[in-house]
């Protein structure tokens, strides 16, 4: 399991000059049941999340061996953040990323190739591969 979080914590806890959550997050998810060597049985899905002004929102999708989830959190004490995770079919975490928003706007972050603020990720498990990226609006 890998957990990643980066940023300056000077705004942590008080909301600082945060721009707030984006209005929507869209993730492209591509599942290959036979790994990266084959596209046989591949499934492509879009996971769209309308973020909550307060509290939390979540959207997910499931495949044979893995599931994908994107969540947004807005908390007066902790600030705004977005998390993206992939788990096994029984719920065991394979990878998780946390994006603490601070004073920047996720919609302004975009990796080459149209891969949004996350960039393109690959997760392999039990011979299958899940690829994903997420962008903000």
C-alpha positions in Angstrom: 0.0 0.0 0.0 1.2 3.5 -0.8 -0.1 6.7 0.7 1.1 10.0 -0.7 0.4 13.5 0.5 2.4 16.6 -0.2 2.1 20.3 0.5 2.8 23.2 2.8 0.8 22.9 6.0 0.8 26.6 6.7 -2.9 26.7 6.0 -3.7 23.5 7.8 -6.5 23.6 10.4 -7.8 27.1 9.7 -8.9 26.8 6.0 -6.3 29.5 5.2 -6.9 31.1 1.8 -8.2 27.8 0.3 -10.0 28.1 -3.0 -12.4 25.3 -2.0 -13.4 22.1 -3.7 -13.9 22.1 -7.4 -17.5 21.7 -8.5 -16.8 18.3 -10.0 -14.2 15.7 -10.4 -14.1 13.3 -13.3 -12.0 10.1 -13.3 -11.2 7.9 -16.3 -10.8 4.2 -15.2 -9.6 1.4 -17.5 -9.6 -2.2 -16.2 -7.7 -5.0 -17.9 -8.6 -8.4 -16.4 -5.6 -10.1 -18.1 -3.0 -7.4 -17.2 -1.1 -5.1 -19.5 -0.4 -7.6 -22.2 -4.0 -8.0 -23.4 -7.1 -5.8 -24.0 -9.4 -8.9 -24.1 -12.3 -8.2 -21.7 -11.1 -4.6 -20.9 -13.6 -2.3 -19.3 -13.5 1.5 -19.5 -15.6 3.6 -17.2 -16.0 7.3 -16.2 -16.5 8.0 -12.5 -18.0 11.5 -12.0 -18.2 13.1 -8.5 -20.2 16.3 -7.8 -18.4 17.6 -4.7 -20.1 18.6 -1.5 -19.9 22.1 -0.2 -19.7 20.7 3.4 -19.1 17.2 4.6 -18.1 14.5 2.1 -19.1 13.0 -1.2 -18.0 9.7 -2.8 -18.3 7.7 -6.1 -16.8 4.3 -6.9 -16.8 1.5 -9.4 -16.1 -2.2 -9.0 -14.4 -4.8 -11.2 -13.7 -8.5 -10.7 -10.4 -8.1 -8.7 -10.3 -4.4 -7.8 -12.4 -1.3 -7.0 -11.8 2.4 -7.5 -13.1 5.3 -5.4 -12.8 9.1 -5.4 -13.9 11.1 -2.4 -14.1 14.8 -1.5 -14.0 16.2 2.0 -14.8 19.7 3.2 -14.2 20.4 6.9 -14.0 23.7 8.6 -11.1 22.5 10.9 -9.2 20.4 8.4 -9.8 22.2 5.1 -10.7 20.7 1.7 -9.2 17.6 0.3 -9.7 14.9 -2.4 -8.7 11.2 -2.0 -8.4 8.6 -4.7 -8.0 4.9 -3.8 -7.9 1.4 -5.3 -8.7 -1.7 -3.2 -9.0 -5.4 -3.7 -12.4 -7.0 -4.2 -12.5 -7.8 -0.5 -11.7 -4.2 0.5 -8.0 -4.4 1.2 -6.3 -1.1 0.2 -3.8 -1.4 -2.7 -3.0 2.3 -3.1 -4.4 5.6 -1.8 -3.6 9.3 -2.6 -4.6 12.3 -0.6 -4.7 15.8 -2.3 -4.9 18.5 0.3 -6.0 21.6 -1.5 -4.6 24.5 0.5 -4.5 27.6 -1.6 -4.4 26.1 -5.1 -7.2 25.0 -7.5 -7.1 21.4 -8.8 -8.7 22.6 -12.0 -5.4 24.5 -12.8 -3.3 21.3 -12.5 -3.1 19.1 -15.6 -0.5 16.6 -16.6 0.5 16.0 -20.2 -1.8 13.7 -22.1 -5.0 15.1 -20.5 -4.4 13.2 -17.2 -5.7 15.9 -14.9 -4.4 16.6 -11.4 -3.5 12.9 -10.6 -1.5 12.0 -13.7 -1.9 8.5 -15.1 -1.6 5.7 -12.5 -1.3 1.9 -12.9 -2.2 -0.7 -10.3 -1.6 -4.4 -10.8 -3.3 -7.1 -8.7 -3.9 -10.8 -9.3 -2.8 -10.6 -12.9 -5.2 -7.7 -13.7 -4.4 -4.1 -14.2 -6.3 -0.9 -13.4 -5.3 2.4 -14.9 -6.8 5.7 -13.7 -6.5 9.5 -13.9 -8.7 12.3 -12.4 -9.3 15.9 -13.4 -11.3 18.7 -11.8 -13.7 21.3 -13.1 
